[in-house]
């Protein structure tokens, strides 16, 4: 396979994918924490 896009674009896409994954993980942790806080407040 020939590579039509330069290595810089691949690096950029990799960095964006890592940031998106990191953001999603933080969001999941925040949702879990919020659910636990809501449960403790209801009791």
C-alpha positions as CSV (number, residue, x, y, z in Angstrom):
1,X,0.0,0.0,0.0
2,X,1.2,3.4,-0.9
3,X,0.9,6.2,1.7
4,X,-0.7,9.3,0.3
5,X,-0.8,11.2,3.5
6,X,2.3,12.2,5.3
7,X,3.5,10.8,8.7
8,X,2.5,14.1,10.3
9,X,-1.1,13.5,9.6
10,X,-0.9,10.0,11.1
11,X,0.7,11.4,14.2
12,X,-2.0,14.1,14.4
13,X,-4.8,11.5,14.1
14,X,-3.2,9.3,16.8
15,X,-2.9,12.2,19.2
16,X,-6.6,13.2,18.6
17,X,-7.7,9.6,19.1
18,X,-5.8,9.4,22.4
19,X,-7.3,12.7,23.6
20,X,-10.8,11.6,22.7
21,X,-10.3,8.3,24.5
22,X,-8.9,10.1,27.6
23,X,-11.8,12.5,27.6
24,X,-14.3,9.6,27.3
25,X,-12.7,7.8,30.2
26,X,-12.8,11.0,32.4
27,X,-16.5,11.4,31.4
28,X,-17.3,7.8,32.4
29,X,-15.5,8.3,35.8
30,X,-17.4,11.5,36.4
31,X,-20.8,9.9,35.6
32,X,-20.0,7.0,38.0
33,X,-19.0,9.5,40.7
34,X,-22.1,11.6,40.2
35,X,-24.3,8.5,40.5
36,X,-22.7,7.4,43.7
37,X,-23.1,11.0,45.2
38,X,-26.8,11.0,44.2
39,X,-27.3,7.6,45.9
40,X,-25.7,8.7,49.1
41,X,-27.7,12.0,49.2
42,X,-31.0,10.0,48.8
43,X,-30.4,7.9,51.8
